[in-house]
Amino acid sequence: MEWLTDNKIPLGKSIKTLTNFLNDHAAWLFDFISNVLGFLIEGLIDLMLLFPPLVLIALLAAGAYWLHRSWVLSVGILLSMLLIINLGYWEETIQTLALVVFSTAVCMAVGVPVGIASAHRPWLYTGIRPVLDLMQTIPTFVYLIPTLILFGLGVVPGLISTVIFAIPAPIRLTHLGVSSVPEQLIEAGEAFGATKRQLLWKVELPHALPTIMAGLTQCIMLSLSMVVIAALVGADGLGKPVVRALNTVNIAKGFEAGLAIVVVAILLDRVCKQRHAAGGK
């Protein structure tokens, strides 16, 4: 067995060499990406913080009622957000919401088209499936290291790591939804002379919408699960007080910040599920 360990495959060294090469020769590109993404996220946070907390809460509750016609959901949003203000984590909650919204938007913008393409091309899904497995199973700290080296401290490496971790969900569920469209529906559309684009927009996507919405919900939950990890590389939000509480063994602070994360997760999950249920009626 010694010959096997003595002739180790230089996989780790190769990744390190590639990371150092990119950092040496493409630092300007990564700095540009970091500046653009940082500007967009900070702009979104500043825009949300322009509203007084009570005004923004009222708008969110009114928007939820307008979308779903549910007083229970609106009152739940109102009471939950008031609890977060009472705990003193309003600004951190806005920062977390901005990170989740931005990362979810990126995941859906990339994941849905890739899922559609892989559903229409089985060879493509066969090729990307091992990559999706790797993205979902590899410990997040592993790819947090190269993103930290390439993009520096701040919200950007946390955002990129969040996208890497969450994007397989919309890809897989979009692929599942589109590929599970009954053949009879496709044949009926073709019999009426529908083009491939019309089949996609009028047959496949409406049938796959519940599954795609499930992918959206999973993407949001996975993004929220990365909040604490993103805080380790300088991202603002509810993860920072959790990390500080861990470092100082502050049980009260850790529980309150964790409760705020749970509240945000439950509210986002309920909104998406109710929207999904409304779309299915």
Short mmCIF file of the C-alpha atoms (twelve columns), coordinates in Angstrom:
data_MODEL
# 
_entry.id   MODEL 
# 
loop_
_atom_site.group_PDB 
_atom_site.id 
_atom_site.type_symbol 
_atom_site.label_atom_id 
_atom_site.label_alt_id 
_atom_site.label_comp_id 
_atom_site.label_asym_id 
_atom_site.label_seq_id 
_atom_site.Cartn_x 
_atom_site.Cartn_y 
_atom_site.Cartn_z 
_atom_site.pdbx_PDB_model_num 
ATOM 1   C CA . MET A 1   0.000   0.000  0.000   1 
ATOM 2   C CA . GLU A 2   2.969   2.344  0.402   1 
ATOM 3   C CA . TRP A 3   3.380   2.729  -3.349  1 
ATOM 4   C CA . LEU A 4   -0.214  3.985  -3.523  1 
ATOM 5   C CA . THR A 5   0.300   6.675  -0.881  1 
ATOM 6   C CA . ASP A 6   3.774   7.583  -2.169  1 
ATOM 7   C CA . ASN A 7   2.348   8.325  -5.629  1 
ATOM 8   C CA . LYS A 8   -0.426  10.659 -4.558  1 
ATOM 9   C CA . ILE A 9   -2.454  12.322 -7.286  1 
ATOM 10  C CA . PRO A 10  -1.677  16.071 -7.023  1 
ATOM 11  C CA . LEU A 11  -5.329  17.077 -7.067  1 
ATOM 12  C CA . GLY A 12  -5.147  19.571 -4.223  1 
ATOM 13  C CA . LYS A 13  -1.921  21.082 -5.525  1 
ATOM 14  C CA . SER A 14  -3.483  21.460 -8.974  1 
ATOM 15  C CA . ILE A 15  -6.439  23.382 -7.544  1 
ATOM 16  C CA . LYS A 16  -4.062  25.561 -5.532  1 
ATOM 17  C CA . THR A 17  -1.937  26.227 -8.608  1 
ATOM 18  C CA . LEU A 18  -5.004  27.145 -10.652 1 
ATOM 19  C CA . THR A 19  -6.271  29.472 -7.919  1 
ATOM 20  C CA . ASN A 20  -2.882  31.185 -7.627  1 
ATOM 21  C CA . PHE A 21  -2.678  31.521 -11.417 1 
ATOM 22  C CA . LEU A 22  -6.096  33.146 -11.605 1 
ATOM 23  C CA . ASN A 23  -5.284  35.410 -8.674  1 
ATOM 24  C CA . ASP A 24  -2.033  36.520 -10.332 1 
ATOM 25  C CA . HIS A 25  -3.246  36.981 -13.911 1 
ATOM 26  C CA . ALA A 26  -6.965  37.774 -13.614 1 
ATOM 27  C CA . ALA A 27  -7.132  39.742 -10.386 1 
ATOM 28  C CA . TRP A 28  -8.546  42.738 -12.292 1 
ATOM 29  C CA . LEU A 29  -11.493 40.610 -13.487 1 
ATOM 30  C CA . PHE A 30  -12.311 39.294 -10.033 1 
ATOM 31  C CA . ASP A 31  -11.965 42.791 -8.573  1 
ATOM 32  C CA . PHE A 32  -14.391 44.084 -11.207 1 
ATOM 33  C CA . ILE A 33  -16.909 41.313 -10.472 1 
ATOM 34  C CA . SER A 34  -16.534 41.900 -6.747  1 
ATOM 35  C CA . ASN A 35  -17.072 45.645 -7.121  1 
ATOM 36  C CA . VAL A 36  -20.141 45.221 -9.362  1 
ATOM 37  C CA . LEU A 37  -21.797 42.590 -7.169  1 
ATOM 38  C CA . GLY A 38  -20.931 44.490 -4.014  1 
ATOM 39  C CA . PHE A 39  -22.398 47.692 -5.479  1 
ATOM 40  C CA . LEU A 40  -25.637 45.935 -6.461  1 
ATOM 41  C CA . ILE A 41  -26.129 44.226 -3.095  1 
ATOM 42  C CA . GLU A 42  -25.241 47.322 -1.088  1 
ATOM 43  C CA . GLY A 43  -27.575 49.342 -3.289  1 
ATOM 44  C CA . LEU A 44  -30.409 46.923 -2.623  1 
ATOM 45  C CA . ILE A 45  -29.734 47.065 1.121   1 
ATOM 46  C CA . ASP A 46  -29.619 50.878 1.108   1 
ATOM 47  C CA . LEU A 47  -32.864 51.004 -0.887  1 
ATOM 48  C CA . MET A 48  -34.655 48.765 1.598   1 
ATOM 49  C CA . LEU A 49  -33.263 50.708 4.558   1 
ATOM 50  C CA . LEU A 50  -34.554 53.981 3.089   1 
ATOM 51  C CA . PHE A 51  -38.020 52.990 4.250   1 
ATOM 52  C CA . PRO A 52  -38.810 53.400 7.949   1 
ATOM 53  C CA . PRO A 53  -39.179 49.925 9.484   1 
ATOM 54  C CA . LEU A 54  -42.881 50.244 10.231  1 
ATOM 55  C CA . VAL A 55  -43.618 51.540 6.726   1 
ATOM 56  C CA . LEU A 56  -41.713 48.686 5.096   1 
ATOM 57  C CA . ILE A 57  -43.447 46.132 7.312   1 
ATOM 58  C CA . ALA A 58  -46.848 47.600 6.377   1 
ATOM 59  C CA . LEU A 59  -45.922 47.433 2.680   1 
ATOM 60  C CA . LEU A 60  -44.789 43.806 2.997   1 
ATOM 61  C CA . ALA A 61  -47.964 42.812 4.833   1 
ATOM 62  C CA . ALA A 62  -50.152 44.662 2.307   1 
ATOM 63  C CA . GLY A 63  -48.262 43.080 -0.591  1 
ATOM 64  C CA . ALA A 64  -48.715 39.613 0.905   1 
ATOM 65  C CA . TYR A 65  -52.448 40.196 1.270   1 
ATOM 66  C CA . TRP A 66  -52.711 41.541 -2.281  1 
ATOM 67  C CA . LEU A 67  -50.938 38.469 -3.655  1 
ATOM 68  C CA . HIS A 68  -52.635 35.769 -1.591  1 
ATOM 69  C CA . ARG A 69  -55.757 37.311 -0.030  1 
ATOM 70  C CA . SER A 70  -54.740 35.846 3.321   1 
ATOM 71  C CA . TRP A 71  -55.134 37.883 6.505   1 
ATOM 72  C CA . VAL A 72  -53.349 35.148 8.440   1 
ATOM 73  C CA . LEU A 73  -50.203 35.515 6.344   1 
ATOM 74  C CA . SER A 74  -50.306 39.328 6.505   1 
ATOM 75  C CA . VAL A 75  -50.752 39.365 10.280  1 
ATOM 76  C CA . GLY A 76  -47.995 36.760 10.622  1 
ATOM 77  C CA . ILE A 77  -45.602 38.967 8.638   1 
ATOM 78  C CA . LEU A 78  -46.575 41.992 10.720  1 
ATOM 79  C CA . LEU A 79  -46.090 40.280 14.090  1 
ATOM 80  C CA . SER A 80  -42.902 38.482 13.039  1 
ATOM 81  C CA . MET A 81  -41.235 41.638 11.763  1 
ATOM 82  C CA . LEU A 82  -42.242 43.528 14.900  1 
ATOM 83  C CA . LEU A 83  -40.604 40.747 16.928  1 
ATOM 84  C CA . ILE A 84  -37.393 41.172 14.921  1 
ATOM 85  C CA . ILE A 85  -37.423 44.932 15.596  1 
ATOM 86  C CA . ASN A 86  -37.972 44.224 19.290  1 
ATOM 87  C CA . LEU A 87  -34.961 41.889 19.311  1 
ATOM 88  C CA . GLY A 88  -32.830 44.631 17.710  1 
ATOM 89  C CA . TYR A 89  -31.967 42.827 14.489  1 
ATOM 90  C CA . TRP A 90  -33.862 44.875 11.906  1 
ATOM 91  C CA . GLU A 91  -30.825 46.073 9.914   1 
ATOM 92  C CA . GLU A 92  -29.243 42.618 9.990   1 
ATOM 93  C CA . THR A 93  -32.515 41.111 8.789   1 
ATOM 94  C CA . ILE A 94  -32.648 43.522 5.841   1 
ATOM 95  C CA . GLN A 95  -29.052 42.616 4.960   1 
ATOM 96  C CA . THR A 96  -29.911 38.916 5.099   1 
ATOM 97  C CA . LEU A 97  -33.050 39.409 2.984   1 
ATOM 98  C CA . ALA A 98  -31.030 41.300 0.384   1 
ATOM 99  C CA . LEU A 99  -28.448 38.508 0.200   1 
ATOM 100 C CA . VAL A 100 -31.145 35.828 -0.053  1 
ATOM 101 C CA . VAL A 101 -33.152 37.744 -2.683  1 
ATOM 102 C CA . PHE A 102 -30.067 38.459 -4.780  1 
ATOM 103 C CA . SER A 103 -28.651 34.928 -4.603  1 
ATOM 104 C CA . THR A 104 -32.076 33.383 -5.291  1 
ATOM 105 C CA . ALA A 105 -32.552 35.651 -8.312  1 
ATOM 106 C CA . VAL A 106 -29.162 34.602 -9.703  1 
ATOM 107 C CA . CYS A 107 -29.883 30.914 -9.056  1 
ATOM 108 C CA . MET A 108 -33.286 31.044 -10.769 1 
ATOM 109 C CA . ALA A 109 -32.014 33.139 -13.683 1 
ATOM 110 C CA . VAL A 110 -29.309 30.554 -14.381 1 
ATOM 111 C CA . GLY A 111 -30.904 27.376 -13.027 1 
ATOM 112 C CA . VAL A 112 -34.239 27.479 -14.877 1 
ATOM 113 C CA . PRO A 113 -32.743 27.856 -18.405 1 
ATOM 114 C CA . VAL A 114 -30.135 25.188 -17.651 1 
ATOM 115 C CA . GLY A 115 -32.868 22.875 -16.324 1 
ATOM 116 C CA . ILE A 116 -34.972 23.424 -19.453 1 
ATOM 117 C CA . ALA A 117 -32.003 22.813 -21.733 1 
ATOM 118 C CA . SER A 118 -31.015 19.642 -19.865 1 
ATOM 119 C CA . ALA A 119 -34.613 18.344 -20.022 1 
ATOM 120 C CA . HIS A 120 -34.591 18.715 -23.811 1 
ATOM 121 C CA . ARG A 121 -31.069 17.303 -24.139 1 
ATOM 122 C CA . PRO A 122 -30.563 14.172 -21.986 1 
ATOM 123 C CA . TRP A 123 -26.846 14.095 -22.795 1 
ATOM 124 C CA . LEU A 124 -26.465 17.534 -21.197 1 
ATOM 125 C CA . TYR A 125 -28.072 16.435 -17.943 1 
ATOM 126 C CA . THR A 126 -25.903 13.312 -17.923 1 
ATOM 127 C CA . GLY A 127 -22.858 15.561 -18.184 1 
ATOM 128 C CA . ILE A 128 -23.821 18.111 -15.523 1 
ATOM 129 C CA . ARG A 129 -25.310 15.679 -13.001 1 
ATOM 130 C CA . PRO A 130 -21.919 14.769 -11.428 1 
ATOM 131 C CA . VAL A 131 -21.136 18.495 -11.165 1 
ATOM 132 C CA . LEU A 132 -24.465 19.129 -9.418  1 
ATOM 133 C CA . ASP A 133 -23.779 16.240 -7.035  1 
ATOM 134 C CA . LEU A 134 -20.368 17.725 -6.249  1 
ATOM 135 C CA . MET A 135 -21.804 21.211 -5.659  1 
ATOM 136 C CA . GLN A 136 -24.400 19.860 -3.232  1 
ATOM 137 C CA . THR A 137 -22.243 17.424 -1.274  1 
ATOM 138 C CA . ILE A 138 -18.817 19.052 -0.998  1 
ATOM 139 C CA . PRO A 139 -18.405 20.901 2.328   1 
ATOM 140 C CA . THR A 140 -19.098 24.589 1.825   1 
ATOM 141 C CA . PHE A 141 -15.864 25.606 3.543   1 
ATOM 142 C CA . VAL A 142 -13.920 23.905 0.759   1 
ATOM 143 C CA . TYR A 143 -15.057 26.239 -2.013  1 
ATOM 144 C CA . LEU A 144 -15.285 29.141 0.414   1 
ATOM 145 C CA . ILE A 145 -11.468 29.181 0.533   1 
ATOM 146 C CA . PRO A 146 -10.820 29.857 -3.199  1 
ATOM 147 C CA . THR A 147 -13.687 32.377 -3.410  1 
ATOM 148 C CA . LEU A 148 -12.218 34.199 -0.417  1 
ATOM 149 C CA . ILE A 149 -8.790  34.285 -2.075  1 
ATOM 150 C CA . LEU A 150 -10.157 35.473 -5.430  1 
ATOM 151 C CA . PHE A 151 -12.774 37.980 -4.241  1 
ATOM 152 C CA . GLY A 152 -11.492 39.046 -0.822  1 
ATOM 153 C CA . LEU A 153 -13.436 39.615 2.381   1 
ATOM 154 C CA . GLY A 154 -17.001 40.867 2.170   1 
ATOM 155 C CA . VAL A 155 -20.410 39.891 0.937   1 
ATOM 156 C CA . VAL A 156 -19.280 38.774 -2.551  1 
ATOM 157 C CA . PRO A 157 -17.521 35.495 -1.604  1 
ATOM 158 C CA . GLY A 158 -20.499 34.689 0.618   1 
ATOM 159 C CA . LEU A 159 -22.866 35.386 -2.274  1 
ATOM 160 C CA . ILE A 160 -20.897 33.247 -4.730  1 
ATOM 161 C CA . SER A 161 -20.613 30.388 -2.252  1 
ATOM 162 C CA . THR A 162 -24.363 30.639 -1.614  1 
ATOM 163 C CA . VAL A 163 -25.104 30.481 -5.343  1 
ATOM 164 C CA . ILE A 164 -22.835 27.449 -5.803  1 
ATOM 165 C CA . PHE A 165 -24.545 25.675 -2.927  1 
ATOM 166 C CA . ALA A 166 -28.146 26.546 -3.889  1 
ATOM 167 C CA . ILE A 167 -28.204 26.496 -7.697  1 
ATOM 168 C CA . PRO A 168 -28.457 22.684 -8.129  1 
ATOM 169 C CA . ALA A 169 -31.983 22.770 -6.625  1 
ATOM 170 C CA . PRO A 170 -33.642 24.879 -9.367  1 
ATOM 171 C CA . ILE A 171 -31.687 23.036 -12.065 1 
ATOM 172 C CA . ARG A 172 -32.779 19.607 -10.852 1 
ATOM 173 C CA . LEU A 173 -36.407 20.517 -10.191 1 
ATOM 174 C CA . THR A 174 -36.803 22.433 -13.457 1 
ATOM 175 C CA . HIS A 175 -35.383 19.427 -15.288 1 
ATOM 176 C CA . LEU A 176 -37.776 17.152 -13.404 1 
ATOM 177 C CA . GLY A 177 -40.801 19.339 -14.104 1 
ATOM 178 C CA . VAL A 178 -40.147 19.803 -17.828 1 
ATOM 179 C CA . SER A 179 -39.113 16.209 -18.477 1 
ATOM 180 C CA . SER A 180 -42.222 14.891 -16.685 1 
ATOM 181 C CA . VAL A 181 -44.689 16.660 -19.003 1 
ATOM 182 C CA . PRO A 182 -47.026 13.932 -20.355 1 
ATOM 183 C CA . GLU A 183 -46.290 12.954 -23.938 1 
ATOM 184 C CA . GLN A 184 -49.998 13.312 -24.732 1 
ATOM 185 C CA . LEU A 185 -49.834 17.056 -24.003 1 
ATOM 186 C CA . ILE A 186 -46.830 17.459 -26.283 1 
ATOM 187 C CA . GLU A 187 -48.533 15.519 -29.054 1 
ATOM 188 C CA . ALA A 188 -51.722 17.556 -28.654 1 
ATOM 189 C CA . GLY A 189 -49.754 20.780 -28.975 1 
ATOM 190 C CA . GLU A 190 -47.927 19.525 -32.037 1 
ATOM 191 C CA . ALA A 191 -51.229 18.417 -33.577 1 
ATOM 192 C CA . PHE A 192 -52.457 22.026 -33.318 1 
ATOM 193 C CA . GLY A 193 -49.320 23.227 -35.088 1 
ATOM 194 C CA . ALA A 194 -47.477 24.649 -32.092 1 
ATOM 195 C CA . THR A 195 -43.819 25.480 -32.588 1 
ATOM 196 C CA . LYS A 196 -41.139 24.363 -30.125 1 
ATOM 197 C CA . ARG A 197 -41.191 27.787 -28.487 1 
ATOM 198 C CA . GLN A 198 -44.961 27.703 -28.156 1 
ATOM 199 C CA . LEU A 199 -44.810 24.198 -26.716 1 
ATOM 200 C CA . LEU A 200 -42.301 25.423 -24.134 1 
ATOM 201 C CA . TRP A 201 -44.249 28.517 -23.043 1 
ATOM 202 C CA . LYS A 202 -47.813 27.226 -23.351 1 
ATOM 203 C CA . VAL A 203 -47.497 23.527 -22.489 1 
ATOM 204 C CA . GLU A 204 -44.262 22.550 -20.760 1 
ATOM 205 C CA . LEU A 205 -43.647 25.510 -18.427 1 
ATOM 206 C CA . PRO A 206 -47.286 25.785 -17.190 1 
ATOM 207 C CA . HIS A 207 -47.272 22.059 -16.405 1 
ATOM 208 C CA . ALA A 208 -43.834 22.267 -14.740 1 
ATOM 209 C CA . LEU A 209 -44.585 25.483 -12.798 1 
ATOM 210 C CA . PRO A 210 -45.447 23.762 -9.459  1 
ATOM 211 C CA . THR A 211 -42.157 21.864 -9.563  1 
ATOM 212 C CA . ILE A 212 -40.230 25.000 -10.528 1 
ATOM 213 C CA . MET A 213 -41.833 26.844 -7.603  1 
ATOM 214 C CA . ALA A 214 -40.724 24.018 -5.321  1 
ATOM 215 C CA . GLY A 215 -37.210 24.611 -6.643  1 
ATOM 216 C CA . LEU A 216 -37.581 28.308 -5.782  1 
ATOM 217 C CA . THR A 217 -38.589 27.438 -2.207  1 
ATOM 218 C CA . GLN A 218 -35.655 25.060 -1.815  1 
ATOM 219 C CA . CYS A 219 -33.314 27.676 -3.244  1 
ATOM 220 C CA . ILE A 220 -34.477 30.224 -0.660  1 
ATOM 221 C CA . MET A 221 -34.064 27.758 2.205   1 
ATOM 222 C CA . LEU A 222 -30.592 26.724 1.019   1 
ATOM 223 C CA . SER A 223 -29.581 30.372 0.699   1 
ATOM 224 C CA . LEU A 224 -30.721 31.063 4.246   1 
ATOM 225 C CA . SER A 225 -28.760 28.073 5.491   1 
ATOM 226 C CA . MET A 226 -25.604 29.778 4.171   1 
ATOM 227 C CA . VAL A 227 -26.159 32.984 6.168   1 
ATOM 228 C CA . VAL A 228 -23.918 31.984 9.067   1 
ATOM 229 C CA . ILE A 229 -21.204 30.580 6.808   1 
ATOM 230 C CA . ALA A 230 -21.212 33.749 4.682   1 
ATOM 231 C CA . ALA A 231 -20.677 35.765 7.864   1 
ATOM 232 C CA . LEU A 232 -17.372 33.966 8.388   1 
ATOM 233 C CA . VAL A 233 -15.959 35.716 5.291   1 
ATOM 234 C CA . GLY A 234 -17.257 39.164 6.158   1 
ATOM 235 C CA . ALA A 235 -20.834 39.145 4.841   1 
ATOM 236 C CA . ASP A 236 -23.219 41.256 6.873   1 
ATOM 237 C CA . GLY A 237 -26.549 39.982 8.131   1 
ATOM 238 C CA . LEU A 238 -27.966 37.754 10.827  1 
ATOM 239 C CA . GLY A 239 -25.014 35.404 10.579  1 
ATOM 240 C CA . LYS A 240 -22.655 37.911 12.221  1 
ATOM 241 C CA . PRO A 241 -24.356 37.994 15.639  1 
ATOM 242 C CA . VAL A 242 -24.536 34.194 15.549  1 
ATOM 243 C CA . VAL A 243 -20.780 33.967 14.928  1 
ATOM 244 C CA . ARG A 244 -20.072 36.547 17.633  1 
ATOM 245 C CA . ALA A 245 -22.301 34.691 20.077  1 
ATOM 246 C CA . LEU A 246 -20.422 31.489 19.275  1 
ATOM 247 C CA . ASN A 247 -17.048 33.137 19.854  1 
ATOM 248 C CA . THR A 248 -18.157 34.619 23.185  1 
ATOM 249 C CA . VAL A 249 -20.399 31.705 24.231  1 
ATOM 250 C CA . ASN A 250 -23.308 34.150 24.521  1 
ATOM 251 C CA . ILE A 251 -26.358 31.903 24.693  1 
ATOM 252 C CA . ALA A 252 -28.934 34.716 24.769  1 
ATOM 253 C CA . LYS A 253 -27.518 36.546 21.751  1 
ATOM 254 C CA . GLY A 254 -27.100 33.351 19.769  1 
ATOM 255 C CA . PHE A 255 -30.661 32.228 20.453  1 
ATOM 256 C CA . GLU A 256 -32.167 35.602 19.531  1 
ATOM 257 C CA . ALA A 257 -30.222 35.872 16.271  1 
ATOM 258 C CA . GLY A 258 -31.042 32.250 15.427  1 
ATOM 259 C CA . LEU A 259 -34.718 32.933 16.133  1 
ATOM 260 C CA . ALA A 260 -34.633 35.883 13.723  1 
ATOM 261 C CA . ILE A 261 -33.205 33.600 11.013  1 
ATOM 262 C CA . VAL A 262 -35.939 31.033 11.685  1 
ATOM 263 C CA . VAL A 263 -38.640 33.721 11.469  1 
ATOM 264 C CA . VAL A 264 -37.339 34.936 8.093   1 
ATOM 265 C CA . ALA A 265 -37.133 31.358 6.807   1 
ATOM 266 C CA . ILE A 266 -40.688 30.506 7.879   1 
ATOM 267 C CA . LEU A 267 -42.140 33.676 6.354   1 
ATOM 268 C CA . LEU A 268 -40.398 33.181 3.012   1 
ATOM 269 C CA . ASP A 269 -41.392 29.531 2.959   1 
ATOM 270 C CA . ARG A 270 -45.059 30.328 3.675   1 
ATOM 271 C CA . VAL A 271 -45.186 33.032 1.028   1 
ATOM 272 C CA . CYS A 272 -43.727 30.741 -1.638  1 
ATOM 273 C CA . LYS A 273 -45.906 27.784 -0.681  1 
ATOM 274 C CA . GLN A 274 -49.082 29.843 -0.658  1 
ATOM 275 C CA . ARG A 275 -48.148 31.342 -3.999  1 
ATOM 276 C CA . HIS A 276 -47.541 27.829 -5.332  1 
ATOM 277 C CA . ALA A 277 -50.885 26.650 -3.990  1 
ATOM 278 C CA . ALA A 278 -52.652 29.630 -5.550  1 
ATOM 279 C CA . GLY A 279 -51.062 28.882 -8.877  1 
ATOM 280 C CA . GLY A 280 -52.301 25.314 -8.737  1 
ATOM 281 C CA . LYS A 281 -55.972 26.215 -8.255  1 
# 
